[in-house]
Amino acid sequence: MASISNVQLLLIAVLVQQSLFGLLWLGAAQLRLSQRAALHWAVMALLMSSGLALILLRGQSPAWLSVGIANLLVLVGFIALRRGIQSFARLHTSDREHGLILGLGLLSALTSSIPGLDPLLAVLLVASAMIWTLLRAAAEVRDALANEFGKAAATWCALPMVVLAILFLVRCVVALASPERFQAYLQQPGGSGLTAAFIALVIALLLQAGLTAMVLLRLVRRLQYQSDHDLLTGMLSRRPMEQRLLAEWQRHQRSGGSFALLSIDIDHFKKVNDLFGHPTGDAVLRRVAQALHGATRSTDSLARMGGEEFCALLPGTDAAGAERVAGRMLEAVRGLTHTEMDGVMTVTVSIGLAMMEQPGEPMLALQRRLDQALYAAKSSGRDCLEIAVPAFSTDPIGPQTAR
């Protein structure tokens, strides 16, 4: 019984590694974790395992099988890798390009099966296709996912593919420089080169780690988004809004300036639920949220604080600017159409506005003035804006009405 070399042992380790990852990606697809991408990556891992199994037969099986078909399987695995990345990044799949690459792989496999023909050309052809596919996949990870994960994280996820492409390029250069050694490499079981086999093991692991990191990063960000946002309206929820308000208040205490806080409440919302049901109430909440969002600036923050109450933080604005935003909100909500209620009642909002202009006012005092302004808007007939008494004011009149 022939002994197994260290190179073969490493290749077997890569084979087992990729097989296990293939099963893991199938499990991820069953759990609907990036399902389409996971299925592609499962196919990639299983194809690479099959190609490595054939590479282990080099020197014992015909070249068309252990070289041509083995390389073709690995190339198709890289195509599956890239298609999975395109699905994950919500890009259009490059099927025409992949068809051309597959054609090069088939040509390489056919060339390697011709007796007496130097296999160097066939191997260089398929290696070039592999390098191109890997570099294109890496570029798509880096560019398409930079906004979602950040440039640094996207670059790290793409790096194993770049390193693997460079490894294939180095092997091509070595083959061109030493054709005799390349011929010997193709004849030895598993190929030759302990260092190269070890590098292949590490890069294959890093490649799968990069794909796994992409899925986990998206999952974490999705969970974070769901934690920070109201699922019905898509607005911020109470906790992150309170954090933003605290940060803005602290900035104001350090450097001055001003910001505005709006408290918005849907008028007679309980009546909507009682008369037309909660599904209609949910539809009204979504429409009002969209209308409020459309009336604000990109730098403003909107949150659903609970029930039918919303809050808007307007950093770096003065009283006149805040009144304009509140006015747009009132008009936008008045202009909404609610077909479920068939004109039986209209939907309006009441708004309280409090300005933070003087450093030194405690946060609780600001919120108390805001609550008083909203209460005054409700008491004044609703569908209006009430401006809170300025901080440290002795004005006994109370909130000012703006309609």
Sine and cosine of phi, psi and omega as CSV:
sin_phi,cos_phi,sin_psi,cos_psi,sin_omega,cos_omega
0.00,0.00,0.82,-0.58,-0.06,-1.00
-0.93,0.36,0.63,-0.78,0.04,-1.00
-0.97,0.23,0.43,-0.90,0.00,-1.00
-0.99,-0.11,0.78,-0.62,-0.02,-1.00
-0.97,0.22,0.24,-0.97,0.04,-1.00
-0.89,0.45,-0.59,0.81,0.03,-1.00
-0.88,0.47,-0.71,0.71,0.01,-1.00
-0.89,0.45,-0.63,0.78,0.03,-1.00
-0.87,0.49,-0.67,0.74,0.02,-1.00
-0.91,0.41,-0.65,0.76,0.03,-1.00
-0.91,0.41,-0.60,0.80,0.09,-1.00
-0.89,0.46,-0.63,0.78,0.04,-1.00
-0.89,0.46,-0.66,0.75,0.04,-1.00
-0.90,0.44,-0.67,0.74,0.00,-1.00
-0.86,0.51,-0.75,0.67,0.01,-1.00
-0.90,0.43,-0.67,0.74,0.01,-1.00
-0.84,0.54,-0.76,0.64,-0.04,-1.00
-0.92,0.39,-0.58,0.82,0.05,-1.00
-0.89,0.45,-0.68,0.74,0.02,-1.00
-0.91,0.42,-0.66,0.75,0.04,-1.00
-0.91,0.42,-0.59,0.81,0.06,-1.00
-0.86,0.51,-0.68,0.73,0.03,-1.00
-0.92,0.40,-0.62,0.78,0.03,-1.00
-0.90,0.44,-0.65,0.76,0.02,-1.00
-0.93,0.37,-0.56,0.83,0.10,-1.00
-0.90,0.44,-0.64,0.77,0.06,-1.00
-0.90,0.43,-0.64,0.77,0.04,-1.00
-0.89,0.46,-0.63,0.78,0.02,-1.00
-0.91,0.42,-0.62,0.78,0.05,-1.00
-0.89,0.45,-0.55,0.83,0.02,-1.00
-1.00,0.10,0.04,1.00,0.01,-1.00
0.88,0.47,0.60,0.80,0.13,-0.99
-1.00,-0.06,0.98,-0.18,-0.08,-1.00
0.75,0.66,0.86,0.50,-0.24,-0.97
-0.82,0.58,-0.79,0.61,-0.07,-1.00
-0.91,0.42,-0.68,0.73,0.03,-1.00
-0.90,0.44,-0.67,0.74,-0.02,-1.00
-0.89,0.46,-0.62,0.78,0.04,-1.00
-0.90,0.43,-0.66,0.75,0.05,-1.00
-0.88,0.47,-0.67,0.74,-0.04,-1.00
-0.96,0.29,-0.46,0.89,0.12,-0.99
-0.91,0.41,-0.68,0.73,0.05,-1.00
-0.88,0.47,-0.68,0.73,0.02,-1.00
-0.84,0.55,-0.76,0.65,-0.06,-1.00
-0.89,0.45,-0.66,0.75,-0.02,-1.00
-0.95,0.33,-0.58,0.82,0.07,-1.00
-0.92,0.39,-0.67,0.74,0.03,-1.00
-0.90,0.43,-0.61,0.79,0.07,-1.00
-0.87,0.48,-0.68,0.73,0.01,-1.00
-0.91,0.42,-0.67,0.74,0.04,-1.00
-0.89,0.45,-0.66,0.75,0.02,-1.00
-0.92,0.40,-0.58,0.81,0.05,-1.00
-0.88,0.47,-0.63,0.78,0.03,-1.00
-0.95,0.31,-0.57,0.82,0.04,-1.00
-0.88,0.48,-0.57,0.82,0.04,-1.00
-0.90,0.44,-0.32,0.95,-0.01,-1.00
-1.00,-0.02,0.06,1.00,0.00,-1.00
-0.87,0.49,0.64,-0.77,-0.06,-1.00
1.00,0.06,-0.23,0.97,0.00,-1.00
-0.86,-0.50,-0.27,0.96,-0.02,-1.00
-0.81,-0.59,0.27,-0.96,0.01,-1.00
-0.86,0.51,0.48,-0.88,-0.03,-1.00
-0.89,0.46,-0.57,0.82,-0.03,-1.00
-0.88,0.47,-0.47,0.88,0.00,-1.00
-1.00,0.03,-0.80,0.60,-0.11,-0.99
-0.98,0.18,-0.27,0.96,0.04,-1.00
-0.92,-0.40,-0.86,0.50,-0.10,-1.00
-0.90,0.44,-0.84,0.54,-0.04,-1.00
-0.93,0.36,-0.60,0.80,0.02,-1.00
-0.87,0.50,-0.75,0.66,0.01,-1.00
-0.91,0.41,-0.59,0.81,0.02,-1.00
-0.90,0.44,-0.67,0.74,0.02,-1.00
-0.89,0.45,-0.67,0.75,0.02,-1.00
-0.90,0.43,-0.66,0.75,0.02,-1.00
-0.88,0.47,-0.71,0.70,0.03,-1.00
-0.89,0.46,-0.57,0.82,0.08,-1.00
-0.87,0.49,-0.65,0.76,0.02,-1.00
-0.93,0.37,-0.57,0.82,0.08,-1.00
-0.89,0.45,-0.68,0.73,0.06,-1.00
-0.89,0.45,-0.61,0.79,0.07,-1.00
-0.85,0.53,-0.76,0.65,-0.06,-1.00
-0.93,0.37,-0.65,0.76,0.03,-1.00
-0.89,0.45,-0.59,0.81,0.07,-1.00
-0.90,0.43,-0.65,0.76,0.04,-1.00
-0.90,0.44,-0.67,0.74,0.01,-1.00
-0.90,0.44,-0.63,0.78,0.07,-1.00
-0.91,0.41,-0.68,0.73,-0.01,-1.00
-0.89,0.45,-0.66,0.75,-0.03,-1.00
-1.00,0.07,0.06,1.00,0.01,-1.00
0.86,0.50,0.69,0.72,0.06,-1.00
-0.97,-0.24,0.35,-0.94,0.12,-0.99
-0.94,0.35,0.67,-0.74,0.01,-1.00
-0.96,0.27,0.63,-0.77,-0.04,-1.00
-1.00,-0.02,0.90,0.44,-0.13,-0.99
-0.91,0.41,-0.60,0.80,0.01,-1.00
-0.91,0.40,-0.69,0.72,0.05,-1.00
-0.89,0.45,-0.66,0.75,0.02,-1.00
-0.91,0.43,-0.56,0.83,0.05,-1.00
-0.90,0.44,-0.65,0.76,0.04,-1.00
-0.91,0.43,-0.66,0.75,0.01,-1.00
-0.90,0.44,-0.67,0.74,0.03,-1.00
-0.90,0.44,-0.59,0.81,0.06,-1.00
-0.88,0.47,-0.65,0.76,0.07,-1.00
-0.89,0.45,-0.63,0.78,0.02,-1.00
-0.90,0.43,-0.67,0.75,0.03,-1.00
-0.92,0.40,-0.64,0.77,0.05,-1.00
-0.88,0.47,-0.65,0.76,0.04,-1.00
-0.89,0.45,-0.69,0.73,-0.01,-1.00
-0.90,0.44,-0.65,0.76,0.02,-1.00
-0.92,0.39,-0.65,0.76,-0.01,-1.00
-0.89,0.45,-0.63,0.78,-0.03,-1.00
-0.94,0.35,-0.25,0.97,-0.02,-1.00
-1.00,-0.03,-0.08,1.00,-0.02,-1.00
-0.99,0.15,0.88,-0.47,-0.03,-1.00
-0.87,0.49,0.64,-0.77,0.07,-1.00
0.98,0.17,-0.12,0.99,-0.01,-1.00
-1.00,0.01,0.71,-0.70,0.00,-1.00
-0.87,0.49,0.85,-0.53,-0.06,-1.00
-0.97,0.26,-0.10,1.00,-0.07,-1.00
-0.85,0.52,-0.70,0.71,-0.03,-1.00
-0.88,0.48,-0.68,0.73,-0.02,-1.00
-0.89,0.46,-0.68,0.73,-0.03,-1.00
-0.93,0.37,-0.65,0.76,0.03,-1.00
-0.89,0.45,-0.59,0.81,0.00,-1.00
-0.90,0.44,-0.76,0.65,-0.03,-1.00
-0.95,0.31,-0.55,0.84,0.04,-1.00
-0.91,0.42,-0.63,0.78,0.05,-1.00
-0.88,0.47,-0.65,0.76,0.03,-1.00
-0.90,0.43,-0.64,0.77,0.03,-1.00
-0.90,0.43,-0.71,0.70,-0.01,-1.00
-0.87,0.49,-0.72,0.69,0.00,-1.00
-0.87,0.50,-0.73,0.69,-0.04,-1.00
-0.89,0.45,-0.68,0.73,-0.01,-1.00
-0.91,0.41,-0.70,0.72,-0.02,-1.00
-0.92,0.40,-0.62,0.79,0.04,-1.00
-0.91,0.41,-0.65,0.76,0.04,-1.00
-0.90,0.44,-0.68,0.73,0.01,-1.00
-0.88,0.47,-0.68,0.74,0.01,-1.00
-0.89,0.45,-0.61,0.79,0.00,-1.00
-0.93,0.36,-0.61,0.79,0.07,-1.00
-0.89,0.46,-0.74,0.68,-0.06,-1.00
-0.90,0.44,-0.70,0.72,-0.11,-0.99
-0.99,0.14,-0.71,0.71,-0.13,-0.99
-0.98,0.22,-0.43,0.90,-0.08,-1.00
-0.96,-0.27,0.05,1.00,-0.03,-1.00
-0.89,0.45,-0.65,0.76,0.00,-1.00
-0.93,0.37,-0.55,0.83,-0.06,-1.00
-0.98,0.19,-0.70,0.72,-0.10,-0.99
-0.97,-0.25,-0.26,0.97,-0.17,-0.98
0.99,-0.10,0.51,-0.86,-0.08,-1.00
-0.88,0.47,-0.65,0.76,-0.05,-1.00
-0.90,0.43,-0.75,0.66,-0.03,-1.00
-0.90,0.43,-0.66,0.75,0.02,-1.00
-0.90,0.44,-0.63,0.78,0.01,-1.00
-0.91,0.42,-0.67,0.74,0.02,-1.00
-0.90,0.44,-0.62,0.78,0.04,-1.00
-0.91,0.41,-0.54,0.84,-0.02,-1.00
-0.99,0.14,-0.37,0.93,-0.14,-0.99
-0.84,0.54,-0.69,0.72,0.00,-1.00
-0.84,0.55,-0.57,0.82,0.01,-1.00
-0.93,0.36,-0.61,0.79,0.05,-1.00
-0.91,0.41,-0.70,0.71,-0.01,-1.00
-0.90,0.44,-0.66,0.76,0.02,-1.00
-0.90,0.44,-0.64,0.76,0.05,-1.00
-0.89,0.46,-0.66,0.75,0.03,-1.00
-0.90,0.44,-0.63,0.78,0.03,-1.00
-0.88,0.48,-0.69,0.72,0.05,-1.00
-0.90,0.43,-0.62,0.78,0.01,-1.00
-0.90,0.44,-0.67,0.75,0.04,-1.00
-0.88,0.47,-0.67,0.74,0.02,-1.00
-0.89,0.46,-0.59,0.80,0.05,-1.00
-0.90,0.43,-0.70,0.72,0.01,-1.00
-0.89,0.46,-0.69,0.73,0.02,-1.00
-0.89,0.46,-0.65,0.76,0.01,-1.00
-0.90,0.44,-0.65,0.76,0.02,-1.00
-0.93,0.37,-0.57,0.82,-0.03,-1.00
-0.97,0.23,-0.53,0.85,-0.05,-1.00
-0.72,-0.69,0.98,0.22,-0.03,-1.00
-0.86,0.51,-0.57,0.82,-0.02,-1.00
-0.91,0.41,-0.71,0.71,0.01,-1.00
-0.91,0.42,-0.56,0.83,0.03,-1.00
-0.91,0.41,-0.65,0.76,0.04,-1.00
-0.88,0.48,-0.66,0.75,0.02,-1.00
-0.91,0.42,-0.62,0.78,0.01,-1.00
-0.86,0.51,-0.64,0.77,-0.03,-1.00
-0.95,0.31,-0.33,0.94,-0.05,-1.00
-1.00,-0.06,-0.29,0.96,-0.06,-1.00
-1.00,0.05,0.64,-0.77,0.01,-1.00
-0.84,0.54,0.85,-0.53,0.00,-1.00
0.97,0.22,0.05,1.00,-0.08,-1.00
0.98,0.21,-0.02,-1.00,-0.01,-1.00
-0.86,-0.52,0.31,-0.95,0.07,-1.00
0.96,-0.27,1.00,-0.07,0.00,-1.00
-0.89,0.46,-0.66,0.75,-0.02,-1.00
-0.89,0.46,-0.70,0.71,0.00,-1.00
-0.90,0.45,-0.64,0.77,0.01,-1.00
-0.91,0.41,-0.63,0.77,0.02,-1.00
-0.92,0.40,-0.67,0.75,0.03,-1.00
-0.88,0.48,-0.65,0.76,0.03,-1.00
-0.87,0.49,-0.64,0.77,0.03,-1.00
-0.88,0.47,-0.73,0.68,-0.04,-1.00
-0.92,0.40,-0.71,0.71,-0.05,-1.00
-0.91,0.41,-0.64,0.77,0.03,-1.00
-0.88,0.48,-0.63,0.77,0.03,-1.00
-0.92,0.39,-0.69,0.72,0.01,-1.00
-0.90,0.43,-0.59,0.81,0.03,-1.00
-0.87,0.49,-0.74,0.68,0.02,-1.00
-0.93,0.37,-0.57,0.82,0.04,-1.00
-0.90,0.44,-0.62,0.79,0.04,-1.00
-0.90,0.45,-0.68,0.74,0.04,-1.00
-0.91,0.42,-0.67,0.74,0.03,-1.00
-0.89,0.46,-0.66,0.75,0.02,-1.00
-0.88,0.48,-0.63,0.78,0.02,-1.00
-0.87,0.49,-0.71,0.71,-0.01,-1.00
-0.91,0.41,-0.69,0.73,-0.02,-1.00
-0.92,0.39,-0.63,0.77,0.03,-1.00
-0.88,0.48,-0.68,0.73,0.02,-1.00
-0.92,0.40,-0.63,0.77,0.00,-1.00
-0.90,0.44,-0.71,0.71,0.01,-1.00
-0.89,0.46,-0.69,0.72,0.00,-1.00
-0.91,0.41,-0.59,0.81,0.02,-1.00
-0.92,0.39,-0.68,0.74,0.04,-1.00
-0.90,0.43,-0.64,0.77,0.03,-1.00
-0.90,0.44,-0.67,0.74,0.03,-1.00
-0.88,0.48,-0.71,0.70,-0.01,-1.00
-0.91,0.42,-0.53,0.85,0.03,-1.00
-0.94,0.34,-0.57,0.82,-0.11,-0.99
-1.00,-0.08,-0.15,0.99,-0.09,-1.00
-0.82,-0.58,0.52,-0.86,0.11,-0.99
-0.96,0.27,0.82,-0.57,-0.12,-0.99
-0.93,0.36,-0.46,0.89,-0.04,-1.00
-0.97,0.25,-0.72,0.69,-0.12,-0.99
-0.97,-0.23,-0.29,0.96,-0.06,-1.00
0.99,0.17,0.00,1.00,0.03,-1.00
-0.98,0.21,0.21,-0.98,0.16,-0.99
-0.87,0.50,0.48,-0.88,0.12,-0.99
-1.00,-0.04,-0.03,-1.00,-0.14,-0.99
-0.88,0.47,-0.73,0.68,-0.13,-0.99
-0.88,0.48,-0.79,0.61,0.02,-1.00
-0.90,0.43,-0.49,0.87,0.05,-1.00
-0.92,0.40,-0.67,0.75,0.04,-1.00
-0.90,0.45,-0.57,0.82,0.04,-1.00
-0.92,0.40,-0.67,0.74,0.02,-1.00
-0.92,0.40,-0.64,0.77,0.02,-1.00
-0.90,0.44,-0.68,0.74,0.02,-1.00
-0.89,0.46,-0.68,0.73,0.01,-1.00
-0.89,0.45,-0.65,0.76,0.01,-1.00
-0.93,0.37,-0.63,0.78,0.04,-1.00
-0.90,0.44,-0.67,0.75,0.03,-1.00
-0.91,0.42,-0.65,0.76,0.05,-1.00
-0.88,0.47,-0.66,0.75,0.01,-1.00
-0.89,0.45,-0.63,0.77,0.00,-1.00
-0.91,0.41,-0.52,0.85,-0.02,-1.00
-0.98,0.18,-0.71,0.70,-0.19,-0.98
-0.86,-0.50,0.02,1.00,0.03,-1.00
0.98,0.21,-0.53,-0.85,-0.10,-1.00
0.99,0.12,-0.34,-0.94,-0.01,-1.00
-0.50,-0.87,0.37,-0.93,0.17,-0.99
-0.49,-0.87,0.32,-0.95,-0.04,-1.00
-0.87,-0.49,0.48,-0.88,0.05,-1.00
-0.78,-0.63,0.78,-0.62,0.00,-1.00
-0.91,-0.42,0.71,-0.71,0.14,-0.99
-0.93,-0.37,0.83,-0.55,-0.14,-0.99
-0.85,-0.53,0.76,-0.65,-0.03,-1.00
-0.75,-0.66,0.74,-0.67,0.03,-1.00
-0.96,0.28,0.78,-0.63,-0.05,-1.00
-0.96,0.27,0.70,-0.71,0.09,-1.00
0.81,0.58,0.61,0.79,-0.07,-1.00
-0.93,0.37,-0.54,0.84,0.03,-1.00
-0.86,0.51,-0.58,0.81,0.02,-1.00
-0.90,0.43,-0.59,0.81,0.05,-1.00
-0.87,0.49,-0.75,0.66,0.00,-1.00
-0.90,0.43,-0.66,0.75,-0.05,-1.00
-0.92,0.39,-0.64,0.77,-0.08,-1.00
-1.00,0.09,-0.58,0.82,-0.17,-0.99
-0.87,-0.50,-0.10,0.99,0.05,-1.00
1.00,-0.09,0.33,-0.94,-0.05,-1.00
-0.93,0.38,-0.55,0.83,0.09,-1.00
-0.85,0.53,-0.65,0.76,0.06,-1.00
-0.92,0.40,-0.66,0.76,0.06,-1.00
-0.86,0.52,-0.66,0.75,0.03,-1.00
-0.90,0.43,-0.65,0.76,0.02,-1.00
-0.90,0.44,-0.64,0.77,0.03,-1.00
-0.90,0.44,-0.68,0.73,0.02,-1.00
-0.86,0.51,-0.68,0.73,0.00,-1.00
-0.90,0.43,-0.68,0.73,-0.01,-1.00
-0.92,0.40,-0.68,0.74,0.01,-1.00
-0.89,0.45,-0.66,0.75,0.02,-1.00
-0.87,0.49,-0.69,0.72,0.03,-1.00
-0.89,0.45,-0.65,0.76,0.00,-1.00
-0.90,0.43,-0.68,0.73,0.02,-1.00
-0.90,0.45,-0.66,0.75,-0.01,-1.00
-0.89,0.45,-0.64,0.77,-0.01,-1.00
-0.93,0.37,-0.32,0.95,-0.02,-1.00
-1.00,-0.03,-0.11,0.99,-0.07,-1.00
-0.97,-0.22,0.14,-0.99,0.05,-1.00
-1.00,0.00,0.25,-0.97,0.01,-1.00
-0.91,0.41,-0.40,0.92,-0.02,-1.00
-1.00,0.05,-0.14,0.99,-0.01,-1.00
-0.99,0.12,0.36,-0.93,0.04,-1.00
-0.87,-0.49,0.70,-0.71,0.03,-1.00
-0.85,-0.53,0.63,-0.78,0.00,-1.00
-0.60,-0.80,0.52,-0.86,0.19,-0.98
-1.00,-0.08,0.90,-0.44,-0.10,-0.99
-1.00,0.07,-0.19,0.98,-0.01,-1.00
0.64,-0.77,0.62,-0.78,0.01,-1.00
0.84,0.54,-0.82,-0.57,-0.02,-1.00
-0.97,-0.24,0.32,0.95,-0.06,-1.00
-0.97,-0.26,0.72,-0.69,0.01,-1.00
-0.83,-0.55,0.29,-0.96,0.02,-1.00
-0.65,-0.76,0.63,-0.78,0.03,-1.00
-0.80,-0.60,0.75,-0.66,0.07,-1.00
-0.95,-0.31,0.85,-0.53,-0.06,-1.00
-0.90,-0.44,1.00,-0.01,-0.03,-1.00
-0.96,0.29,0.51,-0.86,0.10,-0.99
0.89,0.45,0.52,0.86,0.01,-1.00
-0.85,-0.52,0.42,-0.91,0.07,-1.00
-0.99,-0.16,-0.01,-1.00,-0.08,-1.00
-0.89,0.46,-0.66,0.75,-0.01,-1.00
-0.89,0.45,-0.68,0.73,0.02,-1.00
-0.91,0.42,-0.63,0.77,0.02,-1.00
-0.92,0.40,-0.63,0.78,0.04,-1.00
-0.89,0.45,-0.62,0.79,0.02,-1.00
-0.90,0.44,-0.68,0.73,0.03,-1.00
-0.88,0.47,-0.72,0.70,0.00,-1.00
-0.88,0.47,-0.63,0.77,0.04,-1.00
-0.89,0.47,-0.66,0.75,0.04,-1.00
-0.90,0.44,-0.59,0.80,0.03,-1.00
-0.89,0.45,-0.73,0.69,0.01,-1.00
-0.86,0.52,-0.71,0.70,0.00,-1.00
-0.91,0.41,-0.66,0.75,-0.04,-1.00
-0.90,0.44,-0.66,0.75,-0.01,-1.00
-0.94,0.33,-0.64,0.77,0.05,-1.00
-0.87,0.50,-0.53,0.85,-0.07,-1.00
-0.99,0.11,-0.01,1.00,-0.01,-1.00
-0.95,0.31,0.52,-0.85,0.08,-1.00
-0.93,-0.36,0.76,-0.64,-0.02,-1.00
-0.84,-0.54,1.00,-0.01,-0.10,-1.00
-0.90,0.44,-0.44,0.90,-0.02,-1.00
-0.89,0.45,-0.45,0.89,-0.05,-1.00
-0.99,-0.11,-0.13,0.99,0.14,-0.99
0.77,0.64,0.65,0.76,0.07,-1.00
0.97,0.25,0.10,1.00,-0.02,-1.00
-0.92,0.39,-0.62,0.78,0.05,-1.00
-0.54,-0.84,0.42,-0.91,0.04,-1.00
-0.98,-0.21,0.31,-0.95,0.00,-1.00
-0.92,-0.40,0.80,-0.60,0.06,-1.00
-0.71,-0.70,0.13,-0.99,0.04,-1.00
-0.76,-0.65,0.44,-0.90,0.17,-0.99
-0.94,-0.34,0.64,-0.77,-0.11,-0.99
-0.77,-0.63,0.74,-0.67,0.18,-0.98
-0.95,-0.32,0.64,-0.77,-0.05,-1.00
-0.80,-0.60,0.77,-0.64,0.09,-1.00
-0.77,-0.64,0.74,-0.68,0.02,-1.00
-0.99,-0.16,0.68,-0.73,0.16,-0.99
-0.97,-0.23,0.98,-0.22,-0.08,-1.00
-0.85,-0.52,-0.42,0.91,-0.07,-1.00
-0.93,-0.37,0.91,-0.40,0.07,-1.00
-0.84,0.54,0.61,-0.79,0.00,-1.00
0.92,-0.38,-0.31,0.95,0.03,-1.00
-0.96,0.26,0.80,-0.60,0.03,-1.00
-0.91,0.42,0.43,-0.90,0.01,-1.00
-0.86,0.50,-0.67,0.75,-0.02,-1.00
-0.90,0.44,-0.57,0.82,0.03,-1.00
-0.91,0.40,-0.66,0.75,0.06,-1.00
-0.87,0.49,-0.72,0.70,-0.02,-1.00
-0.92,0.39,-0.56,0.83,0.04,-1.00
-0.91,0.41,-0.68,0.74,0.05,-1.00
-0.89,0.46,-0.62,0.79,0.00,-1.00
-0.90,0.43,-0.69,0.72,0.01,-1.00
-0.89,0.46,-0.64,0.77,0.01,-1.00
-0.90,0.43,-0.62,0.78,0.02,-1.00
-0.92,0.40,-0.67,0.74,0.02,-1.00
-0.91,0.42,-0.67,0.75,0.02,-1.00
-0.88,0.48,-0.64,0.77,0.03,-1.00
-0.91,0.42,-0.61,0.80,0.03,-1.00
-0.91,0.42,-0.62,0.78,0.05,-1.00
-0.92,0.40,-0.65,0.76,-0.03,-1.00
-0.95,0.30,-0.39,0.92,-0.06,-1.00
-1.00,0.05,0.13,0.99,0.05,-1.00
0.93,-0.37,0.00,1.00,0.03,-1.00
0.92,0.38,0.06,-1.00,-0.02,-1.00
0.82,0.58,0.68,0.73,-0.01,-1.00
-0.45,-0.89,0.13,-0.99,0.05,-1.00
-0.93,-0.38,0.72,-0.70,0.13,-0.99
-0.87,-0.49,0.73,-0.68,-0.02,-1.00
-0.98,-0.18,0.79,-0.61,-0.07,-1.00
-0.92,0.38,0.47,-0.88,0.12,-0.99
-0.86,0.52,0.68,-0.73,0.02,-1.00
-0.84,0.54,0.44,-0.90,0.01,-1.00
-0.87,0.49,0.61,-0.79,0.03,-1.00
0.89,0.46,0.31,0.95,0.00,-1.00
-0.99,0.16,0.55,-0.84,0.09,-1.00
-0.97,-0.26,0.18,0.98,-0.02,-1.00
-0.90,0.44,0.88,-0.48,-0.05,-1.00
-0.99,0.13,-0.07,1.00,-0.11,-0.99
-0.94,0.35,-0.57,0.82,-0.01,-1.00
0.99,-0.13,-0.22,-0.98,-0.05,-1.00
-0.84,0.54,0.52,-0.85,0.00,-1.00
-0.99,-0.16,0.64,-0.76,-0.06,-1.00
-1.00,-0.06,0.69,-0.72,0.12,-0.99
-0.75,-0.66,0.83,-0.55,-0.05,-1.00
-0.90,-0.43,0.00,0.00,0.00,0.00
